[in-house]
Amino acid sequence: MKLVITGGHHTSAMPVIHELKKSHPEVEIFWIGHKHSLKGNKNETLEFIEISKENIPFYELMAGKVYRTANIGMLLKIPFGFIQAFCLLLNTKPNVILSFGGYLAAPVVFAGWILGIPSVTHEQTVVLGYANKFISYFAKKILISWESSRKYFKSDKTILTGIPLRESILLQKTNKYEFENNLPIIFIICGKNGSHKINELVLANLKDLLLFTNIVHQTGSHSIYNDVEVLKNEYNMIRNEIKGKYYAKEYVLEDEIGEIYSKSDLVVSRAGAHSVYELAVLKKPSILIPIPWVSHDEQLKNALLLKSFGLAVIIEEKDLTYEELKKHIQLVLFNLNDIKKNSAQFDYIKDSASLIVKAVIEVANEKKTSL
């Protein structure tokens, strides 16, 4: 059996890939995705790096999107993306497509439908974006992460699976991050593409932050800004003047994430679906700064969900200043014990990856039966 995986949430796909390799090693996997994420960025994506490490053939798709863009070049990529997806599927000849949503997956699922290749799609977010709504019309099965998302889809093909978690977030496999002081530890997550705005805010106030905290900072990767090197250089210039310790990394890889989550007292992050789900599972007190321009205010709604569990403070980007951030950091750190004690229990689905694999295999077998 051949399987094409595509979409904008490779972190959700990784546990499914591991489960497939364990339970169905005969399945041949191909990946269609982004090798470079943002315009002008020559650095390889974390998606490309991690998928390549799994020895999975990686095919780059140059798709365009409609939402909030007046860019003619991006709009012209839309028909080109469908043609390219069609050619890639003719080349790989998969039995089934597994989509993890987003505009990148839309042309792949649609081209598959034209070619008679069935699709399964996994929806991570609490709201339904344009691309995922489009995908849902052509998918054989729709797998949702939150019960509240069921209302968006046809009930007869919708299954609650939750979000597949990386086992590594629950296990401390390394001890690379050492802190020779009693200051609290903050984990700042800027996502795979990074947030230049948040990185600049940290850079301008790094000395003050390190007077009362330690920081592990995942900056993201961008070849134009090169934030990680700028931040490292700033720390090297001030490290003898402050008590706190600072680690800056473009990406935090699988072997380290468990250690960082385990040692962190507070997480400052964007509000992507997967990050919010992990923070809920780990019951990590958080300050969330949702990306304001994503479809349907998706990240704000994700953040509100974590806030409802008593775990998150939200700072909207329009209100983001260092004074506001520092105030909330100090307030959360002062109330850590009460936050952990009073936060609601999040009952997550522990076998999410195996449920997704089961759905994929069932759809593939249905296709065989119908032939």
VOGU-3710 file (C-alpha; in Angstrom, 3 decimals, decimal comma):
1> mklvitgghh> 0,000/0,000/0,000  1,144/3,542/-0,828  0,173/6,566/1,257  0,644/10,270/0,501  0,617/12,567/3,547  0,204/16,311/3,108  -0,912/19,416/4,961  0,173/22,226/7,204  0,566/20,410/10,517  3,516/18,061/10,264
11> tsampvihel> 3,842/17,898/14,085  0,499/16,094/14,171  1,617/13,789/11,377  4,844/12,602/13,020  3,207/10,365/15,687  0,995/8,871/12,967  4,046/8,105/10,829  5,707/6,382/13,790  2,556/4,358/14,473  2,310/3,358/10,797
21> kkshpeveif> 5,919/2,203/10,743  5,302/0,128/13,857  1,918/-1,426/13,039  1,985/-1,427/9,200  5,645/-1,432/8,100  4,587/-2,513/4,617  3,034/0,911/3,925  5,136/3,078/1,604  4,863/6,743/2,646  5,370/9,878/0,524
31> wighkhslkg> 5,203/13,474/1,759  3,965/16,541/-0,130  4,786/19,799/1,645  6,855/22,959/2,053  10,636/22,895/1,805  10,746/26,676/2,322  7,851/28,266/4,184  7,957/32,053/3,784  8,771/34,202/0,770  12,440/35,070/0,676
41> nknetlefie> 13,363/32,514/3,324  16,107/30,215/2,023  16,255/28,104/5,187  14,748/24,622/5,102  11,567/24,077/7,094  11,440/21,896/10,204  8,866/19,872/8,262  11,430/19,079/5,555  14,183/18,361/8,097  12,137/15,940/10,213
51> iskenipfye> 10,388/14,159/7,336  13,724/13,665/5,569  15,165/12,142/8,759  12,425/9,515/8,531  13,723/8,569/5,050  10,386/9,502/3,509  10,458/10,900/-0,067  9,623/14,617/0,133  7,920/16,451/-2,748  7,659/20,237/-2,611
61> lmagkvyrta> 4,332/21,748/-3,678  4,082/25,392/-4,773  0,446/26,013/-3,866  -1,314/29,362/-3,469  -4,050/30,494/-1,126  -7,016/32,835/-1,361  -7,542/34,047/2,190  -6,540/37,665/2,867  -4,208/38,007/-0,053  -4,166/40,493/-2,888
71> nigmllkipf> -0,853/39,161/-4,111  -1,216/38,282/-7,802  1,741/35,906/-7,642  0,126/33,959/-4,811  -3,217/33,824/-6,623  -1,552/32,531/-9,786  -0,040/29,714/-7,750  -3,519/28,321/-7,069  -4,124/26,701/-10,496  -0,432/25,790/-10,731
81> gfiqafclll> -0,701/24,029/-7,343  -3,599/21,895/-8,578  -1,719/20,924/-11,747  1,435/20,103/-9,786  -0,528/18,058/-7,229  -2,167/16,130/-10,069  1,261/15,314/-11,545  2,725/14,301/-8,168  -0,138/11,876/-7,548  0,244/10,383/-11,014
91> ntkpnvilsf> 3,917/9,893/-10,208  3,530/8,365/-6,714  0,266/6,445/-7,402  -0,939/6,307/-3,770  -3,831/4,127/-2,599  -4,962/6,797/-0,138  -4,181/10,388/0,880  -3,931/11,557/4,504  -4,392/15,312/4,858  -3,464/17,398/7,887
101> ggylaapvvf> -5,314/20,415/6,599  -4,463/23,863/5,292  -4,228/25,428/1,850  -1,357/23,142/0,849  -3,531/20,051/1,240  -6,486/21,393/-0,759  -5,072/20,806/-4,272  -3,729/17,372/-3,282  -7,084/16,153/-1,959  -8,989/17,600/-4,933
111> agwilgipsv> -6,572/16,127/-7,489  -6,883/12,805/-5,657  -10,655/12,962/-5,903  -10,432/13,521/-9,679  -8,072/10,534/-9,954  -10,275/8,333/-7,762  -7,811/8,301/-4,837  -9,706/8,454/-1,522  -8,679/10,879/1,222  -8,810/11,039/4,998
121> theqtvvlgy> -8,441/14,472/6,582  -7,542/15,412/10,149  -8,790/18,737/11,531  -6,659/20,120/14,385  -8,370/23,430/15,120  -11,544/24,321/17,005  -12,857/26,313/14,016  -13,202/25,448/10,336  -11,042/27,354/7,848  -11,750/27,799/4,140
131> ankfisyfak> -9,237/25,184/2,961  -10,417/22,539/5,405  -14,058/23,192/4,541  -13,171/22,664/0,881  -11,240/19,479/1,718  -14,141/18,085/3,768  -16,371/17,856/0,661  -13,979/15,378/-0,975  -12,681/13,384/2,007  -14,057/9,923/2,795
141> kiliswessr> -13,455/10,363/6,523  -13,052/13,525/8,615  -11,130/13,131/11,862  -11,674/15,878/14,430  -9,623/16,900/17,455  -12,379/18,575/19,467  -15,969/17,436/20,001  -17,127/21,019/19,371  -15,912/20,733/15,742  -18,403/17,976/14,909
151> kyfksdktil> -21,080/20,503/13,956  -19,105/21,587/10,891  -19,132/18,200/9,137  -21,411/15,392/7,980  -21,973/13,121/10,965  -21,744/9,861/9,006  -18,092/10,413/8,056  -16,841/12,304/11,130  -14,794/10,622/13,881  -13,381/12,135/17,082
161> tgiplresil> -9,693/11,165/17,322  -8,062/14,016/19,224  -4,620/15,272/18,240  -1,818/12,699/18,097  0,797/13,634/20,677  4,523/13,250/20,418  5,585/10,732/23,056  8,687/12,862/23,507  6,771/15,661/25,286  6,011/13,281/28,153
171> lqktnkyefe> 9,542/11,879/28,528  12,755/13,606/29,560  15,427/11,933/27,436  18,176/14,562/27,765  19,737/16,904/30,323  21,257/19,541/28,044  19,767/22,656/29,625  21,461/23,504/32,906  20,513/26,377/35,198  22,859/27,115/38,111
181> nnlpiifiic> 20,387/29,344/39,932  16,922/29,252/41,478  15,219/31,517/38,943  12,035/30,326/37,194  12,377/28,957/33,663  10,371/30,331/30,733  10,001/28,488/27,433  9,295/30,940/24,581  7,874/29,233/21,477  7,781/31,250/18,249
191> gkngshkine> 6,713/28,415/15,956  8,348/26,791/12,962  8,358/29,980/10,902  9,295/32,113/13,870  7,809/35,419/14,995  10,129/38,291/14,202  7,964/40,626/16,295  8,236/38,493/19,439  11,929/37,826/18,806  12,584/41,566/18,522
201> lvlanlkdll> 10,649/42,218/21,733  12,765/39,647/23,582  15,964/41,038/22,040  15,218/44,608/23,133  14,482/43,491/26,699  16,668/40,430/27,141  18,816/41,934/29,895  15,795/42,870/31,996  14,106/39,483/31,490  17,231/37,642/32,582
211> lftnivhqtg> 17,377/39,565/35,836  14,448/37,491/37,117  14,117/34,445/34,784  15,945/31,802/32,806  14,809/31,441/29,194  14,780/28,728/26,545  13,797/30,499/23,313  12,715/28,701/20,154  13,071/31,493/17,610  12,060/29,823/14,356
221> shsiyndvev> 14,156/30,061/11,226  14,348/32,838/8,663  17,381/33,471/6,453  16,659/37,222/6,165  16,289/38,107/9,860  18,553/35,387/11,319  17,044/36,141/14,740  18,661/33,201/16,499  22,214/34,446/15,868  21,318/38,041/16,735
231> lkneynmirn> 19,848/36,898/20,057  22,793/34,642/20,860  25,184/37,520/20,215  23,169/39,822/22,476  23,257/37,258/25,290  27,003/36,792/24,943  27,482/40,544/25,404  25,385/40,739/28,598  25,804/37,304/30,182  28,291/38,494/32,809
241> eikgkyyake> 25,927/41,226/33,974  22,872/39,102/34,722  21,905/36,061/36,785  19,571/34,306/34,357  20,664/31,854/31,690  19,507/32,015/28,070  19,347/29,356/25,346  18,285/30,309/21,807  17,487/27,674/19,167  15,857/27,837/15,740
251> yvledeigei> 14,023/24,578/16,407  13,636/22,282/19,396  13,937/18,719/18,130  12,221/15,597/19,425  14,978/14,449/21,763  14,988/17,758/23,698  11,345/18,796/23,915  10,516/16,570/26,905  13,354/18,052/28,942  12,384/21,641/28,157
261> ysksdlvvsr> 8,698/21,135/28,931  9,597/19,282/32,142  11,895/22,063/33,378  9,737/25,024/32,274  7,572/26,845/34,798  5,836/29,009/32,197  5,371/28,884/28,418  5,055/31,989/26,236  3,762/30,966/22,835  1,675/31,575/19,766
271> agahsvyela> -1,576/29,604/19,847  -1,336/26,960/17,148  -3,677/24,009/17,584  -0,966/21,478/18,331  0,850/23,697/20,845  -2,380/24,488/22,700  -3,291/20,783/22,840  0,143/19,874/24,238  -0,035/22,639/26,837  -3,478/21,416/27,934
281> vlkkpsilip> -2,224/17,844/28,296  0,856/18,962/30,251  -1,147/21,488/32,336  1,471/24,133/31,635  0,677/27,723/32,699  0,944/29,827/29,562  0,871/33,297/28,103  -0,498/33,051/24,576  -0,029/35,625/21,814  -2,291/34,479/18,943
291> ipwvshdeql> -1,353/35,264/15,353  -4,012/37,833/14,375  -4,103/37,302/10,607  -4,908/33,581/10,403  -8,211/32,381/8,989  -11,307/32,895/11,148  -9,248/34,040/14,173  -8,287/30,406/14,571  -5,443/31,021/17,017  -7,472/33,314/19,256
301> knalllksfg> -10,151/30,641/19,558  -7,493/28,033/20,349  -6,134/30,343/23,052  -9,593/30,919/24,522  -10,007/27,166/24,833  -6,817/26,863/26,912  -7,900/29,880/28,941  -11,168/28,065/29,737  -9,103/25,339/31,426  -7,559/27,999/33,660
311> laviieekdl> -4,110/27,622/32,119  -3,688/30,608/29,795  -3,444/34,369/29,813  -4,018/35,937/26,378  -2,236/39,009/25,046  -3,530/40,033/21,640  -0,752/41,177/19,322  -2,213/44,677/19,028  -1,733/45,025/22,801  1,716/43,432/22,917
321> tyeelkkhiq> 4,302/45,610/24,640  7,160/44,634/26,887  5,424/46,222/29,870  2,308/44,130/29,229  4,303/40,938/28,742  6,475/41,487/31,824  3,437/42,245/33,972  1,762/38,964/33,007  4,984/36,933/33,335  5,474/38,150/36,888
331> lvlfnlndik> 1,807/37,649/37,759  1,702/34,078/36,426  4,987/33,139/38,101  3,716/34,519/41,421  0,528/32,414/41,145  2,000/29,198/39,686  0,842/26,886/42,471  -2,726/28,230/42,432  -2,912/27,968/38,619  -1,790/24,334/38,631
341> knsaqfdyik> -4,069/23,444/41,525  -7,193/25,138/40,141  -6,852/24,363/36,418  -9,390/21,946/34,923  -8,398/18,409/34,029  -8,105/17,867/30,277  -9,128/14,340/29,294  -7,314/13,789/26,036  -7,494/10,780/23,701  -4,338/8,787/24,332
351> dsaslivkav> -4,546/6,485/21,283  -5,150/9,241/18,735  -2,372/8,116/16,364  -3,668/4,548/16,207  -7,232/5,786/15,583  -5,991/7,841/12,628  -4,020/4,887/11,252  -7,115/2,683/11,611  -9,204/5,183/9,595  -6,575/5,360/6,836
361> ievanekkts> -6,319/1,568/6,544  -10,114/1,208/6,489  -10,449/3,716/3,648  -7,680/1,994/1,698  -9,385/-1,385/2,186  -12,759/0,038/1,111  -11,114/1,197/-2,108  -9,748/-2,316/-2,741  -13,178/-3,858/-2,094  -14,896/-1,532/-4,538
371> l> -12,518/-2,412/-7,382
//
